[in-house]
Amino acid sequence: MHPPERLGFPRRRRLSRSSDFERLRDEGRREVCGTLILNWLPAAQLRLGIVTSRKVGPAIVRSRARRLLREVFRQHQHEVVGTVSMVLVARRSIAGSHLETVRRDYLRALSRARLIKPGPSAPAVPAPAVP
């Protein structure tokens, strides 16, 4: 039996420099899905940054949005294919959303970006139509 995978979110996995956020915004790929926007680029290790602007709402709403985004990343970090740096941007619609809604949007964005391992938690992606 294999030991369970650790689901921590240590500091070394966090993006903190503004230059990293700018590079991901300018050079990275982007996927918009419901309550969030996913920006990503290939990198040496899996890292995450979170952006919640004042457009999302007052401080208490922005803090909750950050907690929700961190939690869905933490729970599904071992399902991400390869190593990427990603930035999750909270959209206004995240205000009042539940964890399951944010999880669904996060997994859908990863699936569209082809950054998730196929498995039970990954939403089905329809196959392209063949003429």
N, C-alpha and C positions, 0 to 999 in steps of 0.2 A: 504494500500500500504506500502511495506517495504522500509526503507531507502536504498539508493544504498550502495553497499559494498565499503569500502575504499580501494584504490589501492596504498597506500603509501609503502615505503620500508624503515622503520625506522632502526636506528643503531642497535637496539636490535635484529633485524632479520639477522644481518650480522655475518658471521664467521670471526674472525680476528686472533685467536691464531694459530700459526704454528702447535701446537700439535693436534688441531682439524682437520686441513687439512691432517696431517699425518695419524691420526686414520681413517678418511674416506677413504684415499687411500689404507691403509693396510687392514682394516677390513670390509670396506663397499662393497656394491654391485656395479656393473658397467654396464653401457649401452652406447655403442658407436653408434652415429647416425649422419651421415653427417658432419656438421660443429662443432659438440660439443661432449663431453663425459660427461655423468652424473654419478657421484658417490653419493651414498646415504646410510644412516643408520637410523633406527628409533631413535627418540629423544623426548625430553620433549616439544619442540616447533619447528615450521617450521623456519629453518634458511638456509641461502645461503652464499656460498663462491664462488669466481670466480678466476680462474687461467688463465693467458695469458702469455705464455713463449715467449722468444725472437724469437723462431722458427716461431711464427705467423707473425712477421714482425717488422718494425720500431715502435717507440713509438706511432705515430699517428694512426697506424693500430691497435695496441694493445688496445689503449684507446677506439677506436670505437667498437672493439669487446666486451670490458667490458660493454660499454653502451648498445649494442644490447642485450647481455645476461641478464643484469639487467632489461631491459625493458620487455623482454618476461616473465621473472619471475614475475615481478611486475604485469603485466596484467593478468597473469593466476594463481597467488598464491592462490586464493580462490577455485580453481578447484583441488588442490592437496588433495588426500585422506590421512587422518591421519596426524601425525606430524613426519617430518623427517628433518635431517640435510642433505643438499645436496651441492655438489661442482660441478660447471659447468666448464669444461676445454675447452677452445677454441682450435680448430684444425686449421691447416694452411688454410684449405678451407674456413674459415670464412672471410678471407681477401677479400674484394670486394663483399661480400654477402649482400643481402637486408634483412630488418627486416622480411619480410614474409618467406624467406628461413630459417632463424634462428628459427622463430616461429614454422614452420612445423617440423623442426628437434627436437626442444624442446618437442613439444607435442607428437611426435612419440616416443621419448625416454621415456617420462612419461608413455605413453600407454604401451610400451613394459615392463616397470618396474611395471605395474599395480599400478601406483601412481596417476592416474587421474580419476576424477568422469566421468561417461559416460554423454555425452551431445553433443550439436551441434558443439563445438569447438574441441572435442576429435576425432582424426582420428579413423576410423573403424579398429578394430583388427580382423583378420580372426579367426573364430572358429577352434579349432583343429579337424582334420579329424577323424571320428569315423570308425574303421574297421568293 
